[in-house]
Amino acid sequence: MKQLRISIFLLALLSLCACKDSNVSGTGSTLLSESDGIVVGCDTFAISSEMDHAVRITFSPDSMLLGEADNMFGTVKADIFTQLACPLDFRYPAGSEVDSVVLYLYYRSWYGDGKAPISLRVYRMDKATFDYNGYYSYDIDPQEYCTLRDSTFLLSEPFVQTAEGYTDSTYSSSASSYVPYIRLKLSSEFAKSFFKIKDFSSQEEFNNRFKGLYITTDFGGSTILHISSLSMSVHYHFAYSKQGTDTIVSDEKFFYANSEVRQVNRVVYPVDFLEDLSEYDDSVMFVVSPANIYTRLKLPMQSISKAIRDTLHNKRPYVNQAQLKIPILNYFVRPKEEEIRDTWANPANYMLIIREESAWRFFFDRELPSDTCGILASITSETAEDGTTQYSYVYDLAQLLTNQLRENNNDSVLNMLLIPVTVGTTTTSSTAYSSGTTSITSVRPMQTISATAIRSTASKQSPTALRVTYSGF
C-alpha cells in the first residue's frame, strides 16, 4: 500500500511539474517530498544543429537509382556500379557457342518526368572492383573503376527510352502487378569475351576475371528510374547427337546482381548542396537521401547534467520524459498526379535519430531501434490553434539521457544524427485469444530519394528544443 501511495504521489508531482517549462537552460521547477525524499524537476534546454555530409553509409542497397532529374533541392545524378554473382561450379555444355549477352534492368517507379527520354550507357569495370564489406562514398569517381573508353563501352547500339513508354514487362507475383524492364543487348565483342570465362569455382576468382558493370546516362535531365533489380543473361547454343541425329539446343544462363555481391549507387549533386542554400536562412535545416546530407543535433550534456545535478542534490537521476519535436516544413498532401517537377522529393516517412558515434555500427551490424542508441519516429500530425495541420517527428530521449547521466560522460555535447531510413516489418495474424502485432525486422539507410526540410534550433518563430522531466530518489 505504501508503494502504491508513493507511485500516485510521484505521478501527481510529474503532472504539476510538466505544466511549467523554461526557455533557459538550467532553470527548472523543483518539488520535494519530505517524507519520501523524491525530487522532481522540469527544464527546457536549447540545442544547436548543423548540416553536414556526416557519414556516407553505402551498404549494398535493396534497390538503386539511375538517371538525372531536377527538384527544389538541386539536380540529382545517379549511376550504378554492380558486380554479378558467380554461378558456382556451373559448366557450359560441351561444344557451346555464344549467341548474345543481354542486360535487364527492372524498375517499379520513377521520379520526375516519365515522358522525358533518357539515354543509357554501360561500361565494363576494368580497373578495380569492390570489397564486399568495403566502405564506399556516394560520390565515388567512375574513372577509378573504368577507363570509360570505346573498348569498355558495351552497348551494341544507342539506347533511348522513356520511363512511361516501356515495351517490356514481367509479372511479379509478390507485387501482384507487371514490372516494366529495360532490355539492353550488349556488344558481340563483349559477349565473346565474357563467354570465355569458364572458371566458376569461386566468387573471388570470378571477380578477378570480371570486375563488374558501370551503368550511367549521357543525356536526359528529367527522369530517375528506381531500379528494383538487374541481371545479365548469356544466350548460347550447343549440339548433341540423339539416335544418330544432331540436335541444336538453345539455352541461357543468368548472372544476378543480388545480395551475394556488392552494388554501389553513385548519387551526386553537381553543385554542392550545402553551398547552394542562399535562398534559405538558418531557421531551416535539411535531411536529404541518398546523398547523405544529414542534420546533426548537439545536445548540451554539460548543461543538462549540471541542471539536473543541482536540482537532485546527488540523488540517483532518472529522466522520466525527454521530448524532442522536430517540425517538418515541406510535407504536402496531394494526389500523385498533381505532383510537379519541383515537389517530388518528399520528406522521409521514417527518420532515425542516433548517436553519431554508433551510426556505422548500427547499420553494419543490422541492429534494430532501441531507446539507448537509435530511436525511430514516423511522420505524425496534429491540429494547431489556427486550425492548420502540422507535421513533425517526435522522439522521447528519456532512457538515452538517463544512461548518459549515470555514465557521467557529460563533459561536452552529445552529437545525434537525423538519418532517413527504410523500415521492414512483419505482422502476425490475430486470433481469438490475441490481436495481431506488427514488429520491426530491419532498419536500413534510405536508398530512394527524399528531402526533408525541418525547423532548426535557430528558428526565431519556434526553435527546436529539448523538454526534460526528471526525478531523483
C-alpha positions, 0 to 999 in steps of 0.5 A, a space after each residue: 500500500 505504501 508503494 502504491 501511495 508513493 507511485 500516485 504521489 510521484 505521478 501527481 508531482 510529474 503532472 504539476 511539474 510538466 505544466 511549467 517549462 523554461 526557455 533557459 537552460 538550467 532553470 527548472 521547477 523543483 518539488 520535494 517530498 519530505 517524507 519520501 525524499 523524491 525530487 522532481 524537476 522540469 527544464 527546457 534546454 536549447 540545442 544547436 544543429 548543423 548540416 553536414 555530409 556526416 557519414 556516407 553509409 553505402 551498404 549494398 542497397 535493396 534497390 538503386 537509382 539511375 538517371 538525372 532529374 531536377 527538384 527544389 533541392 538541386 539536380 540529382 545524378 545517379 549511376 550504378 556500379 554492380 558486380 554479378 554473382 558467380 554461378 558456382 561450379 556451373 559448366 557450359 555444355 560441351 561444344 557451346 557457342 555464344 549467341 548474345 549477352 543481354 542486360 535487364 534492368 527492372 524498375 517499379 517507379 520513377 521520379 520526375 518526368 516519365 515522358 522525358 527520354 533518357 539515354 543509357 550507357 554501360 561500361 565494363 569495370 576494368 580497373 578495380 572492383 569492390 570489397 564486399 564489406 568495403 566502405 564506399 562514398 556516394 560520390 565515388 569517381 567512375 574513372 577509378 573503376 573504368 577507363 570509360 573508353 570505346 573498348 569498355 563501352 558495351 552497348 551494341 547500339 544507342 539506347 533511348 527510352 522513356 520511363 512511361 513508354 516501356 515495351 517490356 514487362 514481367 509479372 511479379 507475383 509478390 507485387 501482384 502487378 507487371 514490372 516494366 524492364 529495360 532490355 539492353 543487348 550488349 556488344 558481340 565483342 563483349 559477349 565473346 569475351 565474357 563467354 570465355 570465362 569458364 572458371 566458376 569455382 569461386 566468387 573471388 576468382 570470378 571477380 578477378 576475371 570480371 570486375 563488374 558493370 558501370 551503368 550511367 546516362 549521357 543525356 536526359 535531365 528529367 527522369 530517375 528510374 528506381 531500379 528494383 533489380 538487374 541481371 545479365 543473361 548469356 544466350 548460347 547454343 550447343 549440339 548433341 547427337 540423339 539416335 544418330 541425329 544432331 540436335 541444336 539446343 538453345 539455352 541461357 544462363 543468368 548472372 544476378 546482381 543480388 545480395 551475394 555481391 556488392 552494388 554501389 549507387 553513385 548519387 551526386 549533386 553537381 553543385 554542392 548542396 550545402 553551398 547552394 542554400 542562399 535562398 534559405 536562412 538558418 531557421 531551416 535545416 535539411 535531411 536529404 537521401 541518398 546523398 547523405 546530407 544529414 542534420 546533426 543535433 548537439 545536445 548540451 550534456 554539460 548543461 543538462 547534467 549540471 541542471 539536473 545535478 543541482 536540482 537532485 542534490 546527488 540523488 540517483 537521476 532518472 529522466 522520466 520524459 525527454 521530448 524532442 519535436 522536430 517540425 517538418 516544413 515541406 510535407 504536402 498532401 496531394 494526389 500523385 498526379 498533381 505532383 510537379 517537377 519541383 515537389 517530388 522529393 518528399 520528406 522521409 516517412 521514417 527518420 532515425 535519430 542516433 548517436 553519431 558515434 554508433 551510426 556505422 555500427 548500427 547499420 553494419 551490424 543490422 541492429 534494430 531501434 532501441 531507446 539507448 542508441 537509435 530511436 525511430 519516429 514516423 511522420 505524425 500530425 496534429 491540429 494547431 490553434 489556427 486550425 492548420 495541420 502540422 507535421 513533425 517527428 517526435 522522439 522521447 530521449 528519456 532512457 538515452 539521457 538517463 544512461 548518459 547521466 549515470 555514465 557521467 560522460 557529460 563533459 561536452 555535447 552529445 552529437 545525434 544524427 537525423 538519418 532517413 531510413 527504410 523500415 521492414 516489418 512483419 505482422 502476425 495474424 490475430 486470433 481469438 485469444 490475441 490481436 495481431 502485432 506488427 514488429 520491426 525486422 530491419 532498419 536500413 539507410 534510405 536508398 530512394 530519394 527524399 528531402 526533408 526540410 525541418 525547423 532548426 534550433 535557430 528558428 526565431 518563430 519556434 526553435 527546436 528544443 529539448 523538454 526534460 522531466 526528471 526525478 531523483 530518489 
